[in-house]
């Protein structure tokens, strides 16, 4: 294997190549002669922590929106209470206005979309190198994804 070239842009996007000048064969698989170009992303521990922090911030908004909808449903489905003065069963809580219902559902919709978008920015741990290491030009150890 001969060393190829590598480039790093935006301190994240890594492209490197490896050249196999001769044909290699192992376990019935043949490779070469060829140049293999690999692409990946670099993540420092700080990068990963920042992505996680932003995701959890967005997720807390989703949790809040879900809690509001759950509370709205709980109040709607609450058992009726007996009004002994009027001799009737009454609702415990006033009905939520249609505008309030739509607003809460829309807030949940936006929050879930933000959460999905932020989640896509985060790499799965299975997509990252097992260990972090030094990389030229970057002060912190990096994971390759």
DODO-463433 format. One record per residue: residue number from 1; residue in one letter; chain; x, y, z of N, C-alpha, C in turn. Coordinates in steps of 0.2 Angstrom, whole numbers, plus 5000, padded with zeros to 4 digits. Example, Ala and Ser with C-alpha at 12.3 -4.5 7.8 and 13.67 -1.06 7.14 Angstrom:
! DODO-463433
+-----+----+----+------+------+------+------+------+------+------+------+------+
!   i ! aa ! ch !  nxx !  nyy !  nzz ! caxx ! cayy ! cazz !  cxx !  cyy !  czz !
+-----+----+----+------+------+------+------+------+------+------+------+------+
!   1 !  A !  A ! 5066 ! 4972 ! 5039 ! 5062 ! 4978 ! 5039 ! 5066 ! 4984 ! 5039 !
!   2 !  S !  A ! 5064 ! 4989 ! 5035 ! 5068 ! 4995 ! 5036 ! 5064 ! 5000 ! 5039 !
+-----+----+----+------+------+------+------+------+------+------+------+------+
This chain:
! DODO-463433
+-----+----+----+------+------+------+------+------+------+------+------+------+
!   i ! aa ! ch !  nxx !  nyy !  nzz ! caxx ! cayy ! cazz !  cxx !  cyy !  czz !
+-----+----+----+------+------+------+------+------+------+------+------+------+
!   1 !  X !  A ! 5004 ! 4994 ! 5000 ! 5000 ! 5000 ! 5000 ! 5004 ! 5006 ! 5000 !
!   2 !  X !  A ! 5003 ! 5011 ! 4996 ! 5007 ! 5017 ! 4995 ! 5002 ! 5023 ! 4998 !
!   3 !  X !  A ! 5006 ! 5027 ! 5001 ! 5002 ! 5033 ! 5004 ! 4999 ! 5037 ! 4998 !
!   4 !  X !  A ! 4993 ! 5040 ! 5000 ! 4990 ! 5044 ! 4994 ! 4990 ! 5051 ! 4997 !
!   5 !  X !  A ! 4984 ! 5054 ! 4995 ! 4984 ! 5061 ! 4997 ! 4978 ! 5062 ! 5003 !
!   6 !  X !  A ! 4978 ! 5067 ! 5006 ! 4972 ! 5068 ! 5011 ! 4971 ! 5076 ! 5011 !
!   7 !  X !  A ! 4965 ! 5078 ! 5012 ! 4963 ! 5085 ! 5013 ! 4958 ! 5085 ! 5019 !
!   8 !  X !  A ! 4958 ! 5091 ! 5022 ! 4953 ! 5092 ! 5027 ! 4950 ! 5099 ! 5026 !
!   9 !  X !  A ! 4943 ! 5099 ! 5026 ! 4940 ! 5106 ! 5025 ! 4935 ! 5107 ! 5030 !
!  10 !  X !  A ! 4934 ! 5113 ! 5032 ! 4930 ! 5115 ! 5038 ! 4931 ! 5112 ! 5044 !
!  11 !  X !  A ! 4938 ! 5109 ! 5045 ! 4940 ! 5106 ! 5051 ! 4935 ! 5100 ! 5052 !
!  12 !  X !  A ! 4932 ! 5097 ! 5047 ! 4927 ! 5092 ! 5048 ! 4927 ! 5087 ! 5043 !
!  13 !  X !  A ! 4927 ! 5089 ! 5036 ! 4927 ! 5085 ! 5030 ! 4934 ! 5082 ! 5028 !
!  14 !  X !  A ! 4934 ! 5075 ! 5029 ! 4941 ! 5072 ! 5028 ! 4940 ! 5068 ! 5021 !
!  15 !  X !  A ! 4945 ! 5069 ! 5017 ! 4945 ! 5065 ! 5011 ! 4953 ! 5062 ! 5010 !
!  16 !  X !  A ! 4953 ! 5056 ! 5010 ! 4960 ! 5053 ! 5009 ! 4960 ! 5047 ! 5004 !
!  17 !  X !  A ! 4966 ! 5046 ! 5001 ! 4966 ! 5040 ! 4997 ! 4972 ! 5035 ! 4998 !
!  18 !  X !  A ! 4971 ! 5029 ! 4997 ! 4976 ! 5024 ! 4997 ! 4977 ! 5021 ! 4990 !
!  19 !  X !  A ! 4984 ! 5020 ! 4988 ! 4985 ! 5017 ! 4982 ! 4988 ! 5010 ! 4983 !
!  20 !  X !  A ! 4985 ! 5005 ! 4979 ! 4987 ! 4998 ! 4979 ! 4990 ! 4997 ! 4972 !
!  21 !  X !  A ! 4997 ! 4998 ! 4972 ! 5000 ! 4997 ! 4965 ! 5000 ! 4990 ! 4962 !
!  22 !  X !  A ! 4999 ! 4985 ! 4966 ! 4999 ! 4978 ! 4964 ! 4993 ! 4975 ! 4966 !
!  23 !  X !  A ! 4991 ! 4970 ! 4962 ! 4985 ! 4966 ! 4964 ! 4986 ! 4962 ! 4970 !
!  24 !  X !  A ! 4981 ! 4963 ! 4975 ! 4982 ! 4959 ! 4981 ! 4976 ! 4954 ! 4981 !
!  25 !  X !  A ! 4977 ! 4948 ! 4984 ! 4972 ! 4943 ! 4985 ! 4973 ! 4940 ! 4992 !
!  26 !  X !  A ! 4967 ! 4940 ! 4995 ! 4967 ! 4937 ! 5001 ! 4960 ! 4934 ! 5002 !
!  27 !  X !  A ! 4960 ! 4927 ! 5005 ! 4953 ! 4924 ! 5006 ! 4948 ! 4924 ! 5000 !
!  28 !  X !  A ! 4951 ! 4924 ! 4994 ! 4947 ! 4923 ! 4988 ! 4945 ! 4930 ! 4986 !
!  29 !  X !  A ! 4947 ! 4935 ! 4989 ! 4945 ! 4942 ! 4986 ! 4951 ! 4946 ! 4983 !
!  30 !  X !  A ! 4950 ! 4949 ! 4977 ! 4955 ! 4952 ! 4974 ! 4954 ! 4960 ! 4974 !
!  31 !  X !  A ! 4960 ! 4963 ! 4975 ! 4960 ! 4970 ! 4975 ! 4966 ! 4973 ! 4971 !
!  32 !  X !  A ! 4965 ! 4978 ! 4967 ! 4970 ! 4982 ! 4964 ! 4972 ! 4979 ! 4957 !
!  33 !  X !  A ! 4977 ! 4982 ! 4954 ! 4980 ! 4989 ! 4956 ! 4974 ! 4994 ! 4956 !
!  34 !  X !  A ! 4974 ! 4998 ! 4961 ! 4969 ! 5004 ! 4961 ! 4971 ! 5009 ! 4966 !
!  35 !  X !  A ! 4967 ! 5014 ! 4966 ! 4967 ! 5019 ! 4971 ! 4960 ! 5019 ! 4975 !
!  36 !  X !  A ! 4960 ! 5019 ! 4981 ! 4954 ! 5019 ! 4985 ! 4953 ! 5026 ! 4988 !
!  37 !  X !  A ! 4948 ! 5030 ! 4987 ! 4946 ! 5036 ! 4990 ! 4941 ! 5035 ! 4995 !
!  38 !  X !  A ! 4943 ! 5038 ! 5001 ! 4939 ! 5037 ! 5007 ! 4937 ! 5044 ! 5009 !
!  39 !  X !  A ! 4931 ! 5045 ! 5011 ! 4928 ! 5051 ! 5014 ! 4925 ! 5050 ! 5021 !
!  40 !  X !  A ! 4926 ! 5054 ! 5025 ! 4924 ! 5054 ! 5032 ! 4923 ! 5061 ! 5035 !
!  41 !  X !  A ! 4920 ! 5061 ! 5041 ! 4920 ! 5067 ! 5045 ! 4924 ! 5066 ! 5052 !
!  42 !  X !  A ! 4927 ! 5071 ! 5054 ! 4930 ! 5071 ! 5060 ! 4926 ! 5075 ! 5065 !
!  43 !  X !  A ! 4926 ! 5072 ! 5071 ! 4922 ! 5075 ! 5077 ! 4927 ! 5075 ! 5083 !
!  44 !  X !  A ! 4928 ! 5081 ! 5086 ! 4932 ! 5081 ! 5092 ! 4927 ! 5080 ! 5098 !
!  45 !  X !  A ! 4929 ! 5078 ! 5104 ! 4925 ! 5077 ! 5109 ! 4921 ! 5083 ! 5111 !
!  46 !  X !  A ! 4923 ! 5089 ! 5110 ! 4919 ! 5095 ! 5111 ! 4914 ! 5096 ! 5106 !
!  47 !  X !  A ! 4915 ! 5094 ! 5099 ! 4910 ! 5094 ! 5094 ! 4904 ! 5089 ! 5096 !
!  48 !  X !  A ! 4906 ! 5083 ! 5098 ! 4901 ! 5079 ! 5100 ! 4897 ! 5081 ! 5106 !
!  49 !  X !  A ! 4900 ! 5084 ! 5111 ! 4897 ! 5087 ! 5117 ! 4892 ! 5092 ! 5115 !
!  50 !  X !  A ! 4895 ! 5097 ! 5110 ! 4890 ! 5102 ! 5108 ! 4884 ! 5100 ! 5104 !
!  51 !  X !  A ! 4885 ! 5095 ! 5100 ! 4879 ! 5092 ! 5096 ! 4874 ! 5089 ! 5101 !
!  52 !  X !  A ! 4877 ! 5085 ! 5106 ! 4873 ! 5082 ! 5111 ! 4869 ! 5088 ! 5115 !
!  53 !  X !  A ! 4872 ! 5093 ! 5117 ! 4869 ! 5098 ! 5121 ! 4864 ! 5101 ! 5117 !
!  54 !  X !  A ! 4865 ! 5103 ! 5111 ! 4860 ! 5106 ! 5107 ! 4854 ! 5101 ! 5106 !
!  55 !  X !  A ! 4855 ! 5095 ! 5105 ! 4850 ! 5090 ! 5104 ! 4845 ! 5090 ! 5110 !
!  56 !  X !  A ! 4849 ! 5089 ! 5116 ! 4845 ! 5089 ! 5122 ! 4841 ! 5095 ! 5124 !
!  57 !  X !  A ! 4843 ! 5101 ! 5122 ! 4840 ! 5107 ! 5122 ! 4833 ! 5107 ! 5118 !
!  58 !  X !  A ! 4834 ! 5105 ! 5112 ! 4828 ! 5104 ! 5107 ! 4823 ! 5099 ! 5110 !
!  59 !  X !  A ! 4826 ! 5093 ! 5113 ! 4822 ! 5088 ! 5115 ! 4818 ! 5090 ! 5121 !
!  60 !  X !  A ! 4821 ! 5095 ! 5125 ! 4817 ! 5097 ! 5131 ! 4811 ! 5101 ! 5129 !
!  61 !  X !  A ! 4811 ! 5105 ! 5123 ! 4806 ! 5108 ! 5120 ! 4800 ! 5104 ! 5118 !
!  62 !  X !  A ! 4802 ! 5098 ! 5115 ! 4798 ! 5093 ! 5113 ! 4794 ! 5090 ! 5119 !
!  63 !  X !  A ! 4798 ! 5088 ! 5124 ! 4795 ! 5086 ! 5130 ! 4790 ! 5090 ! 5133 !
!  64 !  X !  A ! 4792 ! 5097 ! 5133 ! 4787 ! 5102 ! 5136 ! 4780 ! 5102 ! 5132 !
!  65 !  X !  A ! 4781 ! 5102 ! 5125 ! 4775 ! 5102 ! 5121 ! 4771 ! 5095 ! 5122 !
!  66 !  X !  A ! 4774 ! 5090 ! 5123 ! 4771 ! 5084 ! 5124 ! 4767 ! 5084 ! 5131 !
!  67 !  X !  A ! 4770 ! 5087 ! 5136 ! 4767 ! 5087 ! 5143 ! 4761 ! 5092 ! 5142 !
!  68 !  X !  A ! 4761 ! 5097 ! 5139 ! 4756 ! 5101 ! 5138 ! 4750 ! 5098 ! 5135 !
!  69 !  X !  A ! 4751 ! 5094 ! 5130 ! 4746 ! 5090 ! 5126 ! 4743 ! 5084 ! 5131 !
!  70 !  X !  A ! 4747 ! 5081 ! 5135 ! 4745 ! 5076 ! 5139 ! 4741 ! 5079 ! 5145 !
!  71 !  X !  A ! 4743 ! 5085 ! 5147 ! 4739 ! 5088 ! 5152 ! 4732 ! 5091 ! 5150 !
!  72 !  X !  A ! 4732 ! 5093 ! 5143 ! 4726 ! 5095 ! 5140 ! 4721 ! 5089 ! 5140 !
!  73 !  X !  A ! 4724 ! 5083 ! 5138 ! 4720 ! 5077 ! 5137 ! 4717 ! 5075 ! 5144 !
!  74 !  X !  A ! 4722 ! 5075 ! 5149 ! 4720 ! 5073 ! 5156 ! 4714 ! 5077 ! 5159 !
!  75 !  X !  A ! 4714 ! 5084 ! 5157 ! 4709 ! 5088 ! 5160 ! 4703 ! 5087 ! 5156 !
!  76 !  X !  A ! 4703 ! 5085 ! 5150 ! 4697 ! 5084 ! 5146 ! 4694 ! 5077 ! 5148 !
!  77 !  X !  A ! 4698 ! 5072 ! 5150 ! 4695 ! 5066 ! 5152 ! 4694 ! 5065 ! 5159 !
!  78 !  X !  A ! 4695 ! 5070 ! 5163 ! 4695 ! 5070 ! 5170 ! 4687 ! 5068 ! 5172 !
!  79 !  X !  A ! 4686 ! 5064 ! 5177 ! 4680 ! 5062 ! 5179 ! 4676 ! 5068 ! 5181 !
!  80 !  X !  A ! 4669 ! 5067 ! 5180 ! 4665 ! 5073 ! 5182 ! 4664 ! 5073 ! 5189 !
!  81 !  X !  A ! 4662 ! 5079 ! 5192 ! 4661 ! 5080 ! 5199 ! 4654 ! 5082 ! 5200 !
!  82 !  X !  A ! 4651 ! 5080 ! 5206 ! 4644 ! 5081 ! 5208 ! 4643 ! 5088 ! 5211 !
!  83 !  X !  A ! 4639 ! 5092 ! 5208 ! 4637 ! 5098 ! 5211 ! 4630 ! 5097 ! 5214 !
!  84 !  X !  A ! 4631 ! 5097 ! 5221 ! 4625 ! 5096 ! 5225 ! 4620 ! 5101 ! 5225 !
!  85 !  X !  A ! 4622 ! 5108 ! 5224 ! 4618 ! 5113 ! 5224 ! 4613 ! 5113 ! 5218 !
!  86 !  X !  A ! 4616 ! 5110 ! 5212 ! 4612 ! 5110 ! 5206 ! 4609 ! 5103 ! 5205 !
!  87 !  X !  A ! 4612 ! 5098 ! 5209 ! 4610 ! 5091 ! 5208 ! 4612 ! 5088 ! 5201 !
!  88 !  X !  A ! 4618 ! 5090 ! 5198 ! 4620 ! 5088 ! 5192 ! 4627 ! 5086 ! 5192 !
!  89 !  X !  A ! 4630 ! 5082 ! 5187 ! 4637 ! 5080 ! 5186 ! 4639 ! 5086 ! 5182 !
!  90 !  X !  A ! 4645 ! 5088 ! 5184 ! 4648 ! 5094 ! 5180 ! 4655 ! 5092 ! 5178 !
!  91 !  X !  A ! 4658 ! 5095 ! 5172 ! 4665 ! 5094 ! 5171 ! 4669 ! 5098 ! 5176 !
!  92 !  X !  A ! 4675 ! 5095 ! 5177 ! 4679 ! 5098 ! 5182 ! 4683 ! 5104 ! 5179 !
!  93 !  X !  A ! 4684 ! 5104 ! 5173 ! 4688 ! 5109 ! 5170 ! 4684 ! 5112 ! 5164 !
!  94 !  X !  A ! 4686 ! 5118 ! 5162 ! 4683 ! 5121 ! 5156 ! 4686 ! 5118 ! 5150 !
!  95 !  X !  A ! 4682 ! 5118 ! 5145 ! 4685 ! 5115 ! 5139 ! 4691 ! 5120 ! 5136 !
!  96 !  X !  A ! 4696 ! 5117 ! 5133 ! 4701 ! 5121 ! 5130 ! 4698 ! 5124 ! 5124 !
!  97 !  X !  A ! 4700 ! 5130 ! 5122 ! 4698 ! 5133 ! 5116 ! 4701 ! 5130 ! 5110 !
!  98 !  X !  A ! 4698 ! 5130 ! 5105 ! 4700 ! 5127 ! 5098 ! 4707 ! 5130 ! 5096 !
!  99 !  X !  A ! 4708 ! 5136 ! 5097 ! 4714 ! 5140 ! 5096 ! 4720 ! 5137 ! 5100 !
! 100 !  X !  A ! 4718 ! 5137 ! 5106 ! 4723 ! 5134 ! 5111 ! 4725 ! 5127 ! 5109 !
! 101 !  X !  A ! 4721 ! 5123 ! 5107 ! 4722 ! 5116 ! 5105 ! 4727 ! 5116 ! 5099 !
! 102 !  X !  A ! 4725 ! 5120 ! 5094 ! 4729 ! 5120 ! 5088 ! 4736 ! 5123 ! 5089 !
! 103 !  X !  A ! 4736 ! 5128 ! 5094 ! 4743 ! 5131 ! 5095 ! 4747 ! 5125 ! 5099 !
! 104 !  X !  A ! 4744 ! 5122 ! 5103 ! 4748 ! 5117 ! 5107 ! 4750 ! 5111 ! 5102 !
! 105 !  X !  A ! 4746 ! 5109 ! 5098 ! 4748 ! 5104 ! 5093 ! 4753 ! 5106 ! 5088 !
! 106 !  X !  A ! 4752 ! 5112 ! 5086 ! 4757 ! 5115 ! 5081 ! 4764 ! 5116 ! 5085 !
! 107 !  X !  A ! 4764 ! 5118 ! 5091 ! 4770 ! 5118 ! 5095 ! 4774 ! 5111 ! 5095 !
! 108 !  X !  A ! 4770 ! 5106 ! 5096 ! 4772 ! 5099 ! 5096 ! 4775 ! 5097 ! 5089 !
! 109 !  X !  A ! 4772 ! 5099 ! 5084 ! 4774 ! 5097 ! 5077 ! 4781 ! 5101 ! 5076 !
! 110 !  X !  A ! 4781 ! 5107 ! 5077 ! 4787 ! 5111 ! 5076 ! 4793 ! 5108 ! 5080 !
! 111 !  X !  A ! 4792 ! 5106 ! 5087 ! 4797 ! 5104 ! 5091 ! 4799 ! 5097 ! 5089 !
! 112 !  X !  A ! 4795 ! 5093 ! 5087 ! 4797 ! 5086 ! 5084 ! 4801 ! 5087 ! 5078 !
! 113 !  X !  A ! 4799 ! 5091 ! 5073 ! 4803 ! 5092 ! 5067 ! 4810 ! 5095 ! 5069 !
! 114 !  X !  A ! 4811 ! 5100 ! 5074 ! 4817 ! 5102 ! 5076 ! 4821 ! 5097 ! 5079 !
! 115 !  X !  A ! 4818 ! 5093 ! 5083 ! 4822 ! 5087 ! 5086 ! 4824 ! 5082 ! 5081 !
! 116 !  X !  A ! 4820 ! 5080 ! 5076 ! 4823 ! 5076 ! 5071 ! 4828 ! 5079 ! 5067 !
! 117 !  X !  A ! 4828 ! 5086 ! 5065 ! 4833 ! 5089 ! 5061 ! 4840 ! 5089 ! 5065 !
! 118 !  X !  A ! 4839 ! 5091 ! 5072 ! 4845 ! 5091 ! 5076 ! 4848 ! 5084 ! 5077 !
! 119 !  X !  A ! 4844 ! 5079 ! 5077 ! 4846 ! 5072 ! 5078 ! 4850 ! 5070 ! 5072 !
! 120 !  X !  A ! 4848 ! 5072 ! 5066 ! 4852 ! 5070 ! 5060 ! 4859 ! 5073 ! 5060 !
! 121 !  X !  A ! 4860 ! 5078 ! 5064 ! 4867 ! 5081 ! 5064 ! 4872 ! 5077 ! 5068 !
! 122 !  X !  A ! 4869 ! 5073 ! 5073 ! 4873 ! 5069 ! 5077 ! 4875 ! 5062 ! 5074 !
! 123 !  X !  A ! 4881 ! 5060 ! 5075 ! 4883 ! 5054 ! 5072 ! 4881 ! 5048 ! 5077 !
! 124 !  X !  A ! 4879 ! 5042 ! 5075 ! 4878 ! 5037 ! 5079 ! 4885 ! 5034 ! 5082 !
! 125 !  X !  A ! 4885 ! 5032 ! 5088 ! 4891 ! 5030 ! 5090 ! 4894 ! 5024 ! 5086 !
! 126 !  X !  A ! 4890 ! 5020 ! 5083 ! 4892 ! 5014 ! 5079 ! 4895 ! 5017 ! 5072 !
! 127 !  X !  A ! 4894 ! 5023 ! 5071 ! 4897 ! 5026 ! 5065 ! 4904 ! 5029 ! 5066 !
! 128 !  X !  A ! 4906 ! 5030 ! 5072 ! 4912 ! 5033 ! 5074 ! 4918 ! 5028 ! 5075 !
! 129 !  X !  A ! 4924 ! 5030 ! 5074 ! 4929 ! 5026 ! 5076 ! 4929 ! 5024 ! 5084 !
! 130 !  X !  A ! 4931 ! 5018 ! 5086 ! 4931 ! 5016 ! 5093 ! 4935 ! 5020 ! 5097 !
! 131 !  X !  A ! 4940 ! 5023 ! 5095 ! 4945 ! 5027 ! 5099 ! 4946 ! 5034 ! 5096 !
! 132 !  X !  A ! 4947 ! 5039 ! 5100 ! 4949 ! 5045 ! 5097 ! 4957 ! 5045 ! 5096 !
! 133 !  X !  A ! 4959 ! 5050 ! 5092 ! 4966 ! 5051 ! 5091 ! 4968 ! 5057 ! 5089 !
! 134 !  X !  A ! 4975 ! 5059 ! 5088 ! 4977 ! 5065 ! 5086 ! 4977 ! 5065 ! 5079 !
! 135 !  X !  A ! 4976 ! 5072 ! 5076 ! 4975 ! 5073 ! 5069 ! 4979 ! 5079 ! 5068 !
! 136 !  X !  A ! 4983 ! 5079 ! 5062 ! 4987 ! 5086 ! 5061 ! 4982 ! 5092 ! 5060 !
! 137 !  X !  A ! 4984 ! 5097 ! 5064 ! 4981 ! 5103 ! 5063 ! 4975 ! 5104 ! 5068 !
! 138 !  X !  A ! 4973 ! 5099 ! 5072 ! 4968 ! 5099 ! 5076 ! 4970 ! 5098 ! 5083 !
! 139 !  X !  A ! 4969 ! 5103 ! 5088 ! 4972 ! 5102 ! 5095 ! 4969 ! 5097 ! 5099 !
! 140 !  X !  A ! 4963 ! 5095 ! 5098 ! 4959 ! 5090 ! 5102 ! 4960 ! 5083 ! 5098 !
! 141 !  X !  A ! 4959 ! 5078 ! 5102 ! 4958 ! 5071 ! 5099 ! 4952 ! 5071 ! 5095 !
! 142 !  X !  A ! 4952 ! 5067 ! 5090 ! 4946 ! 5067 ! 5085 ! 4944 ! 5059 ! 5084 !
! 143 !  X !  A ! 4937 ! 5059 ! 5083 ! 4934 ! 5053 ! 5081 ! 4933 ! 5053 ! 5073 !
! 144 !  X !  A ! 4934 ! 5048 ! 5070 ! 4933 ! 5048 ! 5062 ! 4926 ! 5044 ! 5061 !
! 145 !  X !  A ! 4922 ! 5048 ! 5058 ! 4915 ! 5045 ! 5056 ! 4914 ! 5044 ! 5049 !
+-----+----+----+------+------+------+------+------+------+------+------+------+
